[in-house]
Amino acid sequence: MNAKNYTQFVSKYYDENYDYFQLSLQNQNLSYRLWVLKVIEQSGSLKSIPFLIDLLTDVDDNISATAYSVLKNITGKDYANDYNTHINSPEVIKAYRKYYLDFYRVY
């Protein structure tokens, strides 16, 4: 099984292992953290939006950029482009939080 297929396979178990994956993002290994973000992206889980938002302000630019990419792909929203600002600006963070809260009000 190649890496892409393994990521897709693991992503099928994301929701039932949500806590494990959230804790995994605290790992110090950058490559592992980036892979966990790809698993989340493959899962398409809206449940992950709150901690993805938190990662927008991560000290590592690779993590914040990847978290933004995952948020954009999961939600279909590109607020940094909409507001013509940085991916970790207060406007972007506020917009994703509102999206998440509005989504859960509907469901």
PEURUR-V579608 format. One record per residue. N is the residue number from 0. PSI is psi in whole degrees, 0 to 359 (none if undefined). Layout:
BEGIN
n=[N	N]
psi=[PSI	PSI]
END
This chain:
BEGIN
n=[0	1	2	3	4	5	6	7	8	9	10	11	12	13	14	15	16	17	18	19	20	21	22	23	24	25	26	27	28	29	30	31	32	33	34	35	36	37	38	39	40	41	42	43	44	45	46	47	48	49	50	51	52	53	54	55	56	57	58	59	60	61	62	63	64	65	66	67	68	69	70	71	72	73	74	75	76	77	78	79	80	81	82	83	84	85	86	87	88	89	90	91	92	93	94	95	96	97	98	99	100	101	102	103	104	105	106]
psi=[128	172	319	315	322	319	316	318	311	324	336	340	13	306	319	347	29	310	319	313	323	316	326	334	352	355	146	347	112	315	320	317	318	322	319	321	324	323	315	317	315	326	329	18	119	343	334	353	314	314	339	320	316	325	346	336	18	148	337	118	328	319	313	321	319	319	320	315	318	314	315	317	323	319	338	11	136	75	329	319	317	319	359	55	181	155	338	25	155	325	318	314	315	319	318	323	317	317	312	313	318	321	315	342	325	321	none]
END
